[in-house]
Amino acid sequence: MKSKFVFICAAGHSGSTLLDLLLGSHPEGISVGEITQLPKNIALNSVCSCGRHLSECDFWSHLITDFGNSIDQDLWKSPYSLNLGFIKAGDEIDPQHQTRLRMALRKLTYGAEYARLRWRLPTLPFFHREIKEGAAGKTGLFKFILERTKQQFIVDSSKHYLGALSLFEAAPEETRVIHLVRDGRAVFNSGIGRGLRPSAALSAWARHCRRSARILKGYLPESALLTVHYEDLASRPDDELRRISKFLGIDFRANMLDFAAADSHIANGNRMRFVKSSEIRLDERWRKELTMPMLHYFDRHAGDLNRQLGYAD
């Protein structure tokens, strides 16, 4: 069966935008980027990957109005009435919404839900309801977009493993999850390059990898979960896209490799969504940029985890 909802689960700086663009370039698919953050993007009138603000974008301007009407909401006036899950922005932030209180609630909710899943504890209704409502909002929006565009599948690169699981639970027959992993040393190096302390550069990646692997493999059937390594995707995109296409039940199309030529409307994601070139280059700058002390630091704290992900050297 062809999948309708494709969720890319990944730690930050792991290549999710590249995979998102590649899959969204399929003639039967559409990418919506990190759709969890759409309410924030509406509130801030963010710039779409087409180069226009959402209110001027041929795709989003009408869709936001019409979908809002379908749920009896004026989303331009009240964007956060659309619940697509907890929003945690790193770059483009709406300080009126992303408050300390909301971030504390997000952390508490995700922590409680992870503990429930990890140790199979009884459900805590308040926290579980928060996550379930976000997934319900997504499936409603996804169905509306697919019906509007006449496309066969939609790609969500919101990354979080609990978002992946909740979407699957909301629509198990229609959802497929791609778990995209990357050598932790590359992610660590990216954080160091952005000025983070070693502990901060490492912690988010390590926490995501430990939890996502445990939860996804523990709760998703093999037919709904595929692990992809960024290094394979970047060095052999043709082969990996064929493998991914088979998993999704779609035909591989060579034009997917020319993602920059496709008409995309990604409202939230990293700067790669604006690229004008379809060139794919394997980024392994960490091999030259990480100092020996930093490599030893990484190996002490996350070397075993990295080897479990398949990175032996």
C-alpha positions as CSV (number, residue, x, y, z in Angstrom):
1,M,0.0,0.0,0.0
2,K,1.2,3.5,-0.8
3,S,1.9,5.7,2.2
4,K,0.1,9.0,2.4
5,F,1.9,10.6,5.3
6,V,5.7,10.4,5.4
7,F,7.4,11.6,8.6
8,I,11.2,12.2,8.7
9,C,12.5,11.7,12.2
10,A,16.0,13.0,12.8
11,A,18.2,14.9,15.2
12,G,19.0,18.5,14.2
13,H,21.6,19.0,11.5
14,S,21.3,15.5,10.2
15,G,20.2,16.2,6.6
16,S,16.4,16.1,7.0
17,T,15.9,19.2,4.8
18,L,17.9,17.5,2.0
19,L,15.7,14.3,2.2
20,D,12.6,16.5,2.5
21,L,13.4,18.3,-0.7
22,L,14.3,15.1,-2.6
23,L,11.0,13.3,-1.6
24,G,9.0,16.5,-2.2
25,S,10.3,16.6,-5.7
26,H,8.4,13.4,-6.6
27,P,5.6,14.3,-9.1
28,E,3.1,12.6,-6.8
29,G,4.4,14.1,-3.5
30,I,4.4,17.4,-1.7
31,S,6.7,18.5,1.1
32,V,5.5,20.8,3.9
33,G,8.8,21.0,5.8
34,E,8.6,21.2,9.6
35,I,4.9,21.5,9.6
36,T,4.6,21.5,13.4
37,Q,5.7,25.1,13.3
38,L,3.2,26.3,10.8
39,P,1.1,28.3,13.3
40,K,4.3,30.2,14.3
41,N,5.1,30.8,10.6
42,I,1.6,32.2,10.1
43,A,1.9,34.5,13.1
44,L,5.3,35.8,11.8
45,N,4.3,35.7,8.1
46,S,7.5,33.7,7.4
47,V,9.2,33.5,4.1
48,C,8.3,30.3,2.1
49,S,10.9,28.4,0.1
50,C,9.3,30.0,-3.0
51,G,10.7,33.3,-1.8
52,R,7.5,34.9,-0.8
53,H,5.9,35.6,2.6
54,L,3.1,33.2,3.5
55,S,0.5,35.8,3.0
56,E,1.7,36.4,-0.6
57,C,2.6,32.8,-1.5
58,D,0.3,31.3,-4.1
59,F,0.2,28.0,-2.2
60,W,-0.1,29.0,1.5
61,S,-2.1,32.2,1.3
62,H,-5.2,30.5,0.0
63,L,-4.7,27.2,1.7
64,I,-4.4,28.8,5.2
65,T,-7.6,30.8,4.6
66,D,-9.6,27.9,3.2
67,F,-8.4,25.3,5.8
68,G,-9.2,27.8,8.6
69,N,-12.7,28.2,7.2
70,S,-13.1,24.4,7.1
71,I,-12.4,24.3,10.9
72,D,-14.3,27.6,11.6
73,Q,-11.1,29.5,12.5
74,D,-9.5,32.6,11.1
75,L,-6.0,31.3,11.2
76,W,-4.5,34.7,10.1
77,K,-5.9,36.3,13.2
78,S,-5.6,33.3,15.5
79,P,-2.8,31.0,14.1
80,Y,-2.3,29.1,17.4
81,S,-5.9,27.9,17.3
82,L,-4.3,25.3,14.9
83,N,-2.7,22.7,17.1
84,L,0.0,20.7,15.2
85,G,2.1,19.9,18.2
86,F,4.5,21.7,20.5
87,I,6.5,24.4,18.8
88,K,10.2,24.8,19.7
89,A,11.9,27.1,17.3
90,G,15.7,27.6,17.3
91,D,16.1,30.5,14.8
92,E,12.8,32.2,13.9
93,I,11.0,32.6,17.2
94,D,7.7,34.1,18.2
95,P,8.5,35.4,21.7
96,Q,4.8,36.0,22.4
97,H,4.1,32.3,22.1
98,Q,7.4,30.5,22.8
99,T,7.5,31.5,26.4
100,R,9.4,29.8,29.3
101,L,6.1,28.4,30.6
102,R,5.3,26.8,27.2
103,M,8.8,25.4,26.9
104,A,8.5,24.0,30.5
105,L,5.1,22.4,29.5
106,R,6.7,20.9,26.4
107,K,9.6,19.5,28.3
108,L,7.3,18.0,31.0
109,T,4.9,16.6,28.5
110,Y,7.5,15.0,26.3
111,G,9.4,13.7,29.4
112,A,6.2,12.1,30.8
113,E,5.3,10.5,27.5
114,Y,8.8,9.1,26.9
115,A,8.7,7.6,30.5
116,R,5.3,6.1,29.8
117,L,6.5,4.5,26.6
118,R,10.0,3.5,27.9
119,W,8.7,1.7,30.9
120,R,5.2,1.0,29.7
121,L,3.5,2.9,32.4
122,P,-0.1,3.8,32.6
123,T,-1.2,6.7,30.4
124,L,-1.3,10.2,32.0
125,P,-4.4,11.6,30.3
126,F,-3.4,15.3,30.3
127,F,0.1,14.8,28.7
128,H,-1.1,12.1,26.3
129,R,-4.0,14.3,25.2
130,E,-1.7,17.1,24.4
131,I,0.3,15.0,22.0
132,K,-2.7,13.2,20.5
133,E,-4.4,16.5,19.7
134,G,-1.4,17.7,17.8
135,A,-1.4,14.5,15.7
136,A,-5.1,14.9,15.0
137,G,-4.5,18.4,13.8
138,K,-1.8,17.2,11.5
139,T,-3.8,14.4,9.9
140,G,-6.7,16.8,9.3
141,L,-4.4,19.4,7.6
142,F,-2.6,16.7,5.6
143,K,-5.8,15.3,4.2
144,F,-7.0,18.8,3.3
145,I,-3.7,19.5,1.5
146,L,-3.7,16.2,-0.4
147,E,-7.2,16.7,-1.5
148,R,-6.5,20.3,-2.6
149,T,-3.3,19.5,-4.5
150,K,-4.4,16.1,-5.8
151,Q,-1.1,14.6,-4.7
152,Q,-0.6,11.1,-3.4
153,F,1.6,11.7,-0.4
154,I,2.9,14.4,1.9
155,V,6.3,14.8,3.6
156,D,6.6,16.2,7.2
157,S,10.2,16.8,8.4
158,S,9.3,17.9,12.0
159,K,11.9,15.5,13.3
160,H,10.7,14.6,16.8
161,Y,10.3,10.8,17.5
162,L,7.2,11.4,19.6
163,G,5.7,13.3,16.6
164,A,6.5,10.4,14.4
165,L,4.9,7.9,16.8
166,S,1.8,10.0,17.4
167,L,1.2,10.5,13.7
168,F,1.5,6.7,13.2
169,E,-0.9,6.0,16.0
170,A,-3.4,8.5,14.5
171,A,-3.2,7.0,11.0
172,P,-1.3,3.6,11.1
173,E,-2.3,2.4,7.7
174,E,-1.2,5.6,6.0
175,T,1.9,6.7,7.9
176,R,5.5,5.7,7.2
177,V,8.5,6.9,9.2
178,I,12.0,7.4,7.9
179,H,14.5,7.5,10.7
180,L,17.4,9.5,9.3
181,V,20.7,9.2,11.3
182,R,24.0,10.9,10.9
183,D,27.5,10.4,12.3
184,G,27.3,12.1,15.7
185,R,30.8,13.6,15.1
186,A,29.4,15.7,12.2
187,V,26.5,17.0,14.4
188,F,28.9,17.6,17.3
189,N,31.2,19.6,15.0
190,S,28.3,21.6,13.7
191,G,27.4,22.6,17.3
192,I,31.0,23.5,18.1
193,G,31.2,25.6,14.9
194,R,28.1,27.5,16.1
195,G,29.8,28.4,19.4
196,L,28.2,25.8,21.7
197,R,30.0,24.3,24.6
198,P,31.0,20.6,24.0
199,S,28.4,19.3,26.4
200,A,25.6,21.3,24.7
201,A,26.8,20.4,21.2
202,L,26.6,16.8,22.1
203,S,23.6,16.4,24.4
204,A,20.6,17.1,22.1
205,W,21.9,14.6,19.4
206,A,22.7,11.9,22.0
207,R,19.4,12.2,23.8
208,H,17.5,12.1,20.5
209,C,19.4,9.1,19.2
210,R,19.0,7.1,22.4
211,R,15.3,7.8,22.8
212,S,14.2,7.7,19.2
213,A,15.8,4.3,18.4
214,R,14.3,2.8,21.5
215,I,10.8,4.2,21.0
216,L,10.5,3.8,17.2
217,K,11.8,0.2,17.1
218,G,9.7,-0.7,20.1
219,Y,6.4,0.6,18.9
220,L,6.5,0.7,15.1
221,P,6.2,-2.4,12.9
222,E,9.1,-3.0,10.5
223,S,6.8,-2.3,7.6
224,A,6.3,1.3,8.8
225,L,9.9,2.2,9.7
226,L,13.0,2.6,7.6
227,T,16.5,3.7,8.8
228,V,18.5,5.9,6.4
229,H,22.0,7.1,6.9
230,Y,22.8,10.6,5.8
231,E,26.2,9.5,4.5
232,D,24.5,7.0,2.2
233,L,21.9,9.5,1.0
234,A,24.5,12.1,0.2
235,S,27.1,9.9,-1.4
236,R,24.7,7.5,-3.3
237,P,21.4,9.5,-3.6
238,D,20.2,7.5,-6.6
239,D,20.5,4.1,-4.8
240,E,19.1,5.4,-1.5
241,L,16.1,7.1,-3.2
242,R,15.3,3.8,-4.9
243,R,15.4,2.0,-1.6
244,I,13.2,4.7,0.1
245,S,10.8,4.7,-2.8
246,K,10.3,1.0,-2.5
247,F,9.6,1.4,1.2
248,L,7.0,4.1,0.6
249,G,5.4,2.1,-2.2
250,I,6.0,4.8,-4.8
251,D,7.8,4.6,-8.2
252,F,11.4,6.0,-8.2
253,R,11.6,9.1,-10.4
254,A,14.9,10.4,-11.6
255,N,13.7,14.0,-11.4
256,M,13.7,13.7,-7.6
257,L,17.5,14.2,-7.8
258,D,16.9,17.6,-9.4
259,F,15.1,19.0,-6.3
260,A,16.0,22.6,-6.9
261,A,14.0,22.6,-10.1
262,A,10.8,21.5,-8.3
263,D,8.2,23.9,-7.1
264,S,8.5,23.8,-3.3
265,H,6.6,25.6,-0.5
266,I,8.4,24.8,2.7
267,A,7.5,27.3,5.4
268,N,9.9,26.2,8.0
269,G,13.3,24.5,7.9
270,N,16.9,25.5,7.5
271,R,18.4,27.7,4.8
272,M,18.9,24.8,2.4
273,R,15.2,25.1,1.5
274,F,16.2,28.2,-0.5
275,V,19.0,26.6,-2.6
276,K,19.1,27.1,-6.3
277,S,21.4,24.1,-7.1
278,S,20.6,20.4,-6.9
279,E,24.2,19.5,-6.3
280,I,24.5,17.0,-3.4
281,R,27.8,16.8,-1.6
282,L,28.7,14.7,1.3
283,D,29.6,16.9,4.2
284,E,32.3,15.4,6.4
285,R,34.1,18.5,7.5
286,W,34.3,17.1,11.0
287,R,37.2,14.9,9.8
288,K,39.4,18.0,9.3
289,E,37.8,20.4,11.8
290,L,37.5,18.4,15.0
291,T,40.6,18.6,17.1
292,M,42.0,15.5,18.8
293,P,40.8,16.6,22.2
294,M,37.3,17.1,20.9
295,L,37.4,13.7,19.2
296,H,38.4,12.1,22.5
297,Y,35.7,14.0,24.3
298,F,33.1,12.8,21.8
299,D,34.3,9.2,22.1
300,R,34.2,9.2,25.9
301,H,30.7,10.5,26.1
302,A,29.0,9.1,22.9
303,G,31.4,6.8,21.1
304,D,29.4,3.6,22.0
305,L,26.2,5.2,20.9
306,N,27.8,6.3,17.6
307,R,29.0,2.8,17.0
308,Q,25.5,1.4,17.7
309,L,24.3,3.6,14.9
310,G,26.8,2.0,12.5
311,Y,29.7,4.4,12.6
312,A,32.8,2.3,13.5
313,D,35.7,4.5,12.4
